[in-house]
Amino acid sequence: MLSTQILKLMSRREMDRFRATWHACIVGDPVAPECGIYIDWRYFYVLEGEGRATCGIARRVGAEFLRLVGIPGDFLQPQWFDNLKMAGNNLYDT
């Protein structure tokens, strides 16, 4: 995952796009084609224009990372809880 040193070098606009892109991958929202540069493809991917996490662990770690550099309230939205429900009892594998 991206180091905090790299994040400190990002402009405000880049940071906003980074957070929005990772959030989209975590909750399954659409990802703008030009935002692919912000995706760590080992953990996230885009399928038919919507962001996805490779597994529950990637989703949880990505969310924890975004809580550190983002807006904590993002993960109180219905999409976050819906995404967890889709994982069922197996939160570590999707």
BAFI-3210 file (N, C-alpha, C; in Angstrom, 3 decimals, decimal comma, padded with zeros to 6 digits):
// residues 94
n [1|2|3|4|5|6|7|8|9|10|11|12|13|14|15|16|17|18|19|20|21|22|23|24|25|26|27|28|29|30|31|32|33|34|35|36|37|38|39|40|41|42|43|44|45|46|47|48|49|50|51|52|53|54|55|56|57|58|59|60|61|62|63|64|65|66|67|68|69|70|71|72|73|74|75|76|77|78|79|80|81|82|83|84|85|86|87|88|89|90|91|92|93|94]
n.u [000,844|000,295|002,807|002,952|004,650|004,597|001,940|001,968|003,166|001,281|-001,007|-003,817|-006,048|-005,263|-005,131|-007,799|-008,916|-007,562|-008,532|-011,281|-011,233|-010,173|-012,119|-014,320|-013,549|-013,656|-016,343|-017,693|-018,450|-018,750|-015,741|-013,800|-012,339|-009,848|-008,790|-007,429|-004,735|-004,500|-005,103|-004,107|-003,259|-002,795|-004,504|-006,961|-009,412|-011,046|-014,194|-016,275|-016,496|-016,881|-015,477|-013,631|-012,611|-009,953|-010,210|-011,677|-009,826|-008,200|-010,125|-010,754|-008,211|-007,697|-009,810|-009,152|-006,755|-007,710|-009,198|-007,201|-006,106|-008,225|-011,690|-013,307|-016,112|-016,917|-017,157|-019,424|-021,529|-024,358|-023,488|-021,111|-021,884|-023,656|-021,852|-020,361|-022,375|-022,736|-020,491|-021,133|-020,804|-018,172|-015,838|-013,240|-012,790|-013,952]
n.v [-001,173|002,352|004,533|006,719|008,843|009,290|010,050|012,498|014,113|014,514|016,667|018,595|018,115|015,746|014,065|014,031|012,725|010,290|009,280|009,141|007,263|004,919|004,576|004,074|001,605|000,064|000,107|-000,557|001,334|003,416|003,989|006,546|006,518|007,860|007,749|005,470|005,499|005,797|003,449|000,605|-002,089|-004,620|-005,061|-003,933|-003,574|-002,825|-003,498|-003,583|-000,803|-000,346|-000,127|-002,610|-004,799|-007,124|-009,011|-009,656|-008,946|-007,053|-005,089|-004,381|-003,507|-001,421|000,274|000,895|002,249|004,431|005,638|006,736|008,689|009,955|010,788|009,888|009,458|008,520|005,785|005,255|005,306|003,958|002,307|001,116|-000,598|-002,231|-003,470|-004,974|-006,719|-008,196|-009,751|-011,576|-014,062|-014,460|-012,464|-012,191|-013,028|-012,625]
n.w [000,000|-000,374|000,862|003,726|003,293|000,536|000,260|001,585|-000,281|-002,201|-003,894|-002,696|-004,347|-005,645|-003,423|-002,621|-004,854|-004,714|-002,225|-002,861|-004,930|-003,723|-001,780|-003,428|-004,480|-002,199|-001,427|-003,722|-005,625|-008,642|-010,557|-011,822|-015,067|-015,365|-012,863|-012,290|-011,731|-009,035|-007,866|-006,099|-007,610|-006,698|-004,644|-005,223|-007,853|-011,016|-012,255|-014,880|-014,687|-011,987|-008,738|-006,927|-004,258|-003,808|-001,837|001,405|003,363|002,062|001,679|004,342|005,331|003,542|004,219|006,876|006,415|004,942|006,917|008,436|006,743|005,663|005,648|008,388|008,644|006,191|006,242|007,539|005,977|004,135|001,980|002,834|004,933|003,511|001,815|003,625|004,460|002,131|002,188|004,039|006,564|006,197|006,433|005,664|003,166|-000,120]
ca.u [000,000|001,055|003,394|002,489|005,529|004,077|000,689|002,272|003,574|000,124|-001,768|-005,148|-006,916|-004,842|-005,511|-009,251|-009,178|-007,054|-009,502|-012,527|-011,004|-010,082|-013,442|-015,154|-013,155|-014,054|-017,799|-018,266|-018,965|-018,056|-014,408|-013,514|-011,224|-008,577|-008,354|-006,732|-003,382|-004,570|-005,450|-003,063|-003,892|-002,635|-005,575|-008,211|-009,545|-012,269|-014,958|-017,395|-016,541|-017,071|-014,338|-013,755|-011,464|-009,631|-010,680|-012,117|-008,667|-007,844|-011,178|-010,594|-006,965|-007,912|-010,691|-008,374|-005,816|-008,471|-009,579|-006,037|-005,823|-009,451|-012,821|-013,828|-017,541|-017,160|-017,451|-020,696|-022,531|-025,026|-022,736|-020,117|-022,559|-024,160|-020,709|-020,060|-023,438|-022,488|-019,430|-021,728|-020,018|-016,779|-015,347|-011,864|-012,735|-015,159]
ca.v [000,000|003,587|004,981|008,041|009,846|009,593|010,775|013,875|014,853|014,710|017,902|018,404|017,507|014,352|013,331|013,830|011,696|009,040|008,813|008,785|006,042|003,783|004,397|003,428|000,192|-000,613|-000,031|-000,993|002,470|003,659|004,583|007,290|005,887|008,558|007,558|004,193|005,694|005,787|002,099|-000,391|-003,189|-005,872|-005,182|-003,410|-003,640|-002,234|-004,435|-002,887|000,572|-000,251|-000,552|-003,847|-005,245|-008,505|-009,880|-008,947|-008,377|-005,828|-004,117|-003,900|-002,748|-000,182|001,133|001,394|003,235|005,636|006,301|007,512|009,812|010,423|011,271|008,684|009,296|007,817|004,388|005,149|005,393|002,673|001,453|000,368|-001,680|-003,147|-004,240|-005,972|-007,732|-009,067|-010,687|-012,609|-014,400|-014,619|-011,110|-012,193|-013,539|-012,265]
ca.w [000,000|-000,464|002,122|004,147|002,714|-000,803|000,445|001,976|-001,472|-003,076|-003,744|-002,091|-005,361|-005,813|-002,215|-002,704|-005,867|-004,142|-001,231|-003,545|-005,707|-002,802|-001,175|-004,449|-004,551|-000,968|-001,325|-004,997|-006,394|-009,914|-010,538|-013,048|-015,777|-015,150|-011,475|-012,166|-011,190|-007,572|-007,408|-005,884|-008,339|-005,961|-003,669|-005,766|-009,304|-011,549|-013,063|-015,519|-014,214|-010,539|-007,945|-006,160|-003,471|-004,149|-000,758|002,597|004,065|001,340|001,969|005,724|005,456|002,799|005,018|008,019|005,881|004,620|008,172|008,869|005,842|005,041|006,418|009,045|008,416|004,926|006,493|008,246|004,925|003,872|001,055|003,599|005,639|002,484|001,337|004,654|004,424|000,978|002,555|004,907|007,747|005,804|006,200|005,194|001,793|-000,840]
c.u [000,893|001,600|002,887|003,374|005,035|002,800|000,929|002,655|002,415|-000,512|-003,123|-006,082|-006,561|-005,268|-007,014|-009,595|-008,711|-008,075|-010,793|-012,382|-010,928|-011,424|-014,364|-014,825|-013,638|-015,558|-018,471|-018,908|-018,213|-016,704|-014,190|-012,293|-009,867|-008,026|-007,656|-005,336|-003,356|-004,869|-004,199|-003,654|-003,686|-003,833|-006,954|-008,225|-010,867|-012,916|-016,193|-017,599|-016,719|-015,852|-014,646|-012,472|-011,217|-010,093|-011,097|-010,978|-008,258|-008,860|-010,983|-009,332|-007,092|-008,777|-009,951|-007,400|-006,545|-008,941|-008,438|-005,837|-007,076|-010,461|-013,475|-015,305|-017,876|-017,607|-018,651|-021,850|-023,141|-024,232|-021,725|-020,767|-023,150|-023,045|-020,321|-021,107|-023,215|-021,424|-019,956|-020,893|-018,531|-016,196|-013,931|-011,702|-014,028|-015,364]
c.v [001,242|004,006|006,376|009,144|010,259|010,406|012,228|014,728|015,135|016,071|017,577|017,701|016,035|013,505|013,055|012,733|010,329|008,460|008,357|007,474|004,829|003,516|003,684|001,943|-000,581|-000,851|-000,419|000,111|002,622|004,342|005,277|006,681|006,543|008,378|006,224|004,325|005,650|004,404|001,260|-001,700|-004,543|-006,138|-004,762|-003,557|-003,004|-003,260|-003,708|-001,496|000,755|-000,812|-001,801|-004,063|-006,704|-009,484|-009,028|-008,305|-007,073|-004,728|-003,522|-003,063|-001,411|000,791|001,712|002,467|004,537|006,363|007,168|008,765|010,453|010,974|010,053|008,424|008,595|006,386|004,200|005,215|004,009|001,739|000,577|-000,827|-002,693|-004,051|-005,308|-007,080|-008,709|-010,102|-011,798|-012,832|-014,513|-013,253|-011,078|-012,706|-013,166|-013,139]
c.w [000,000|000,892|002,460|003,596|001,325|-000,676|000,827|000,772|-002,418|-002,825|-003,120|-003,075|-005,576|-004,613|-002,222|-003,698|-005,384|-003,169|-001,896|-004,307|-004,792|-002,147|-002,158|-004,556|-003,329|-000,922|-002,638|-005,809|-007,711|-009,704|-011,878|-013,731|-015,513|-013,734|-011,246|-011,593|-009,670|-007,000|-007,229|-006,407|-007,686|-005,065|-004,180|-007,276|-009,709|-012,473|-013,578|-014,927|-012,718|-009,806|-007,138|-005,349|-003,800|-003,084|000,427|003,367|003,396|001,639|003,366|005,901|004,728|003,578|006,215|007,570|005,560|005,875|008,687|008,039|005,271|006,012|007,068|008,789|007,117|005,167|007,410|007,259|004,672|002,950|001,793|004,282|004,656|001,984|002,348|004,665|003,281|001,300|003,458|006,148|007,453|005,445|005,661|003,786|001,108|-002,032]
res [m|l|s|t|q|i|l|k|l|m|s|r|r|e|m|d|r|f|r|a|t|w|h|a|c|i|v|g|d|p|v|a|p|e|c|g|i|y|i|d|w|r|y|f|y|v|l|e|g|e|g|r|a|t|c|g|i|a|r|r|v|g|a|e|f|l|r|l|v|g|i|p|g|d|f|l|q|p|q|w|f|d|n|l|k|m|a|g|n|n|l|y|d|t]
***
